[in-house]
Amino acid sequence: QVQVVESGGGLVQAGGSLTLSCTATGGNFNAVIMGWFRQAPGKQRESVALGNSGGTATYADSVKGRFTIPRDTARNTVYLHMNSLKPEDTATYYCWTKGFTTEGPRDVWGQGTQVTVSS
């Protein structure tokens, strides 16, 4: 069974930096897409950054130029480097991955990690 484990959330002041990490394990999983979504209280979950195994990444307009999503494809691991953080970045951040196991396609969500940016 494929599992996704996130780490790195926390409290940071506005203007600061934080890095999240996410690793998908189990089920001989081969991740094709790995990325991050976030959900703030009272708001819908939104895509933040997605990266594919070919090295292409897409970013929400609100984080372009501030966030990057490097990936270790061999380890099914993705990071979210967040710089110049703003209070509006406060949310629960969820890792998501889509790929294949020997039993077929899978997409899996992490349980989320809280990021709080104080003003």
N, C-alpha and C positions, 0 to 999 in steps of 0.2 A: 504494500500500500504506500502511495506517495504521501509524504508529509512535507510541510513547509514550515521552517522555523525562522522567525524574525528576531532581531535584536538591535539595540542601539537607540531606542527612544529615550526621551527625557525632557528636562526643563532647560531652556536656554534663553538668554536675553536677546532682544531684537538686535540684528546686525551680526549675531554670532553664527556659528557653524555646528553642524551635527551630521553624523553619518549613520545610516541604517544599513543593516546587512540581512540577507535572506538566502537560505540554502534549501534546496529541494532534495530530499533523500528517499530511497526506497523504491521498490518495484522496477528496478532497472530503468529508471525514468530518464528520458532524454528530453531536456527542456528546449523548446524551440523559441518561445517568447517568455521573457521574464520582465516583470515590471512592478510598478507601485501605483496604488490608488490611495485616496484619502477621503475621509468623511468627517466633516465638522458637525457639531451639535445642530440639529434642526435643518441640516442640508443633505442633499443627495451625495452619494459616493461619486467621486470624479477621478478620472485618470490623471495621473501626475506625469509619469514617464514610463515608456515601454521600450524594450530593446529586444531585437531578435538575434538568433545565433549567427547571422551574417554580419553583425556589427552595426546595424542601422538602429538609431534611437529616435523616438519622437517625444516631444515635451509639450505639456500644457503651456499656453501662452503666459500664464501667470508665473511660471517658474523658469522660463527660458532665460539663459544667461546666468542663472543662480544655482540651478540644480544640474547634476550630471549623474549618469547611470552606468558606471563601469561594470563589466561582467567578467566572471571567470567561468568560461563555458565548460571547461573540463570538470569543474567542481559543482556545476549547476548552482552557482552562487551569483547573486547580483547585489550591488550596493546602490545606495542613494546618497550622494554627497550633496548636502544642502548648505549653501552659503548665503550670506546677507539675509538671514531669516527675518520674517516679518510676523507680527502678531496674527495676521490673517492666514499664516501657514499652520496655525494651531489646529490639530486634527488627530484622529486615529489613522495611522498609515498602515495599509494592508499590502502585503506582497501577493502577487498573482503570477501563476505560471501555467503555460499551456505547452503540452508536448506529447510524447508517446512512451508507452511501456510495451513490453512484449504482448500485452493483452489488448492493446489498442490505444486510442487517444485519451488524454486526460487533461483536465484543467483543475487546478487546486488553489485554494485561498489560504493564506496564513490567518492567524487569529488576531493580528493587529498589534501595533505598538504605538503608544501615545507620544505625541510630540507637542510640547507646550512652549510657546514663544511669548515671553513677557515683554511689555513695553517699557 
